[in-house]
């Protein structure tokens, strides 16, 4: 069986990297990170400046996989390609609702599975960076040839705060970013505020484009365009993803 670490580039993934460097987790046979081609620039900076060089010291490299090399599915799906696959907010019914998320499975999980098959791997165990505070997100095995393992729950039990302390105090690494796509509707206002100007500009333009096909969808919980949201008003996030699969 091939041990595959599915690195997300965020807090829990940084903790897994630290545990590997400390020898508290075994070195995986393969470490991969999926490039959704919309990932925040802060994720790649941390990966290249912190995780890669430290993991290289113990002989672990992380392979970056382009989403578009292993799937034709992007933003729209369904029989008529009119179903938006990201969990955007919608005002279609007169109030603000939220669409289901299909992007994580389509852009990450399935991409990794196809990548592994392309390498001739017949049986694999993928490491998923879910911490103790997210135990409810453990999933039943979907495929016979690939299983999922949660090292921060079953091997070295840790909560999200423990992960941050390990990275910053234990390893003396910079605080890891919360990884996500720059257009992810699950971001809190703090995350929108902290985004780089370049990433925010891309998100604004992205929203304009998807609204040409569906004028009821928005990326922000208020149900209004990003460039009309007052991010200086530190309002409470109504729909946040504490640490979704993309945020590990």
C-alpha positions in Angstrom: 0.0 0.0 0.0 1.3 3.5 -0.9 1.1 6.1 1.8 0.1 9.4 0.3 0.0 12.7 2.2 -2.6 15.0 0.7 -1.2 18.4 1.7 -3.6 21.3 1.7 -1.0 24.0 2.6 -2.8 25.3 5.6 -2.6 25.0 9.4 -3.2 21.3 9.8 -0.9 20.5 6.9 1.8 22.6 8.5 1.3 20.5 11.7 1.6 17.3 9.8 4.8 18.6 8.1 6.2 19.5 11.6 5.4 16.0 12.9 7.2 14.4 10.0 10.2 16.6 10.6 10.2 15.6 14.2 9.9 11.9 13.4 6.6 11.6 15.2 4.9 10.7 11.9 6.5 8.4 9.3 7.7 9.8 6.0 5.0 9.3 3.4 5.8 7.4 0.2 4.3 10.4 -1.7 3.3 13.9 -0.8 1.0 15.9 -3.1 -0.8 19.2 -3.2 -3.5 20.0 -5.7 -3.2 23.4 -7.5 -6.9 24.4 -8.0 -5.4 27.2 -10.1 -7.3 29.6 -7.9 -5.3 29.1 -4.6 -4.4 32.1 -2.6 -0.9 33.4 -3.2 -0.2 33.1 0.6 -0.5 29.3 0.4 2.2 29.0 -2.2 4.5 31.4 -0.4 4.3 29.4 2.8 4.7 26.1 0.9 7.8 27.3 -0.9 9.4 29.3 1.8 8.6 27.2 4.9 7.3 23.7 4.2 9.4 22.6 1.2 12.8 23.5 2.6 12.1 22.0 6.0 10.7 18.8 4.6 13.6 18.5 2.2 15.9 18.2 5.2 14.2 14.9 6.0 13.9 13.7 2.4 10.3 14.6 1.7 9.2 16.5 -1.4 5.8 17.7 -2.2 4.5 17.3 -5.8 2.2 20.0 -7.1 -0.6 18.7 -9.2 -2.5 21.0 -11.6 -6.3 20.5 -11.4 -6.8 20.9 -15.1 -4.4 18.1 -15.9 -6.7 15.6 -14.3 -10.3 16.9 -14.7 -12.4 18.8 -17.2 -14.8 19.9 -14.5 -14.4 23.5 -13.5 -17.1 26.0 -12.3 -20.3 24.7 -13.8 -21.8 21.2 -13.9 -25.0 19.3 -14.3 -26.6 18.1 -17.5 -26.8 21.6 -18.9 -23.7 23.0 -17.2 -25.8 25.6 -15.3 -25.1 24.3 -11.7 -22.4 26.4 -10.0 -20.1 24.0 -8.2 -18.8 26.4 -5.5 -20.8 27.2 -2.3 -21.8 30.6 -3.4 -24.6 32.7 -1.7 -27.8 33.1 -3.7 -30.8 35.5 -3.5 -32.9 33.5 -6.0 -35.7 32.9 -3.5 -35.8 36.4 -2.1 -33.6 35.7 1.0 -29.9 34.8 1.2 -29.2 31.1 0.9 -26.2 29.0 0.2 -25.4 26.6 -2.6 -23.9 23.2 -1.9 -20.2 22.7 -2.4 -19.0 20.3 -5.1 -15.6 21.9 -5.7 -13.6 20.1 -3.1 -14.5 16.7 -4.4 -14.2 17.6 -8.0 -11.1 19.7 -7.8 -9.1 18.0 -5.1 -10.2 14.5 -4.0 -11.0 13.2 -7.5 -7.9 14.9 -9.0 -5.6 13.1 -6.5 -7.2 9.8 -7.2 -6.7 10.2 -11.0 -3.1 11.3 -10.4 -2.4 8.2 -8.3 -3.9 6.0 -11.0 -1.8 7.7 -13.6 1.2 6.6 -11.5 0.1 3.0 -11.6 -0.8 3.0 -7.9 -3.2 0.2 -7.2 -3.7 0.6 -3.5 -3.2 3.8 -1.4 -3.9 5.3 1.9 -4.3 9.1 1.8 -3.5 11.2 4.8 -6.1 13.9 5.4 -5.3 16.9 7.7 -8.4 17.0 9.9 -7.9 17.8 13.5 -9.7 16.7 16.7 -12.1 19.7 16.6 -13.4 18.4 13.2 -13.9 14.7 14.0 -17.4 14.9 12.6 -15.9 15.4 9.2 -14.4 11.9 9.1 -15.8 10.2 6.0 -16.7 6.6 5.2 -14.4 4.9 2.7 -15.7 5.6 -0.9 -13.4 3.4 -3.0 -12.0 0.0 -2.4 -8.5 0.8 -3.6 -8.0 4.0 -1.6 -8.7 4.6 2.0 -8.3 7.8 4.1 -6.3 8.2 7.3 -6.5 11.1 9.8 -3.1 11.3 11.6 -4.1 14.4 13.7 -7.0 12.3 15.1 -5.7 8.7 15.3 -1.9 8.9 15.5 -1.0 12.2 17.2 -4.3 13.7 18.4 -4.3 17.5 18.1 -6.8 20.3 17.9 -6.4 23.3 15.6 -4.9 25.4 18.4 -2.4 22.5 19.1 -1.4 22.6 15.5 -0.7 26.3 15.6 1.4 26.0 18.8 3.4 23.1 17.4 4.2 25.0 14.2 5.0 28.3 15.9 6.4 27.3 19.3 7.6 23.8 18.6 9.2 24.4 15.2 9.7 28.2 15.3 8.1 28.5 11.9 5.9 31.4 10.9 2.2 31.1 11.5 0.7 29.1 8.7 -2.0 30.7 6.5 -5.5 29.3 6.2 -5.4 27.9 2.8 -8.3 28.3 0.4 -9.1 29.6 -3.1 -9.1 33.4 -3.4 -12.8 33.2 -4.5 -14.0 30.8 -1.8 -17.4 32.0 -0.4 -16.6 30.2 2.9 -14.1 32.8 3.9 -14.8 35.0 6.9 -14.5 38.8 6.7 -11.1 38.6 8.4 -9.9 36.4 5.6 -11.3 38.7 2.9 -9.6 41.6 4.6 -6.3 39.9 4.9 -6.1 38.8 1.2 -3.6 40.4 -1.0 -4.7 43.2 -3.3 -3.9 41.0 -6.3 -6.0 38.1 -5.0 -8.9 40.4 -4.1 -8.9 41.9 -7.6 -9.1 38.5 -9.1 -12.0 37.6 -6.8 -13.9 40.7 -7.8 -13.5 40.0 -11.5 -14.3 36.3 -11.0 -17.6 37.3 -9.3 -18.5 39.6 -12.1 -18.0 36.8 -14.6 -20.1 34.1 -12.8 -22.9 36.7 -12.2 -23.2 37.1 -16.0 -24.5 33.5 -16.0 -26.4 33.6 -12.7 -27.3 37.1 -11.5 -28.4 35.8 -8.2 -25.1 34.5 -6.9 -22.5 36.3 -4.8 -19.3 35.4 -3.0 -20.1 37.3 0.2 -22.6 36.4 2.9 -24.4 39.8 2.6 -25.6 38.9 -0.9 -24.0 41.9 -2.6 -21.0 42.2 -4.9 -17.5 42.1 -3.2 -16.6 45.6 -4.4 -19.7 47.0 -2.6 -19.0 45.3 0.8 -17.6 47.5 3.6 -14.9 45.2 5.0 -14.0 47.8 7.6 -17.2 46.9 9.4 -16.1 43.9 11.5 -19.4 42.1 11.3 -19.8 38.5 12.4 -19.6 35.9 9.8 -22.9 34.0 9.3 -21.6 31.3 7.1 -18.0 30.3 7.9 -16.2 27.1 7.2 -14.1 26.6 10.4 -11.7 24.4 8.5 -13.2 22.8 5.5 -11.3 20.2 3.4 -9.7 23.0 1.3 -8.5 24.8 4.5 -6.2 22.1 5.8 
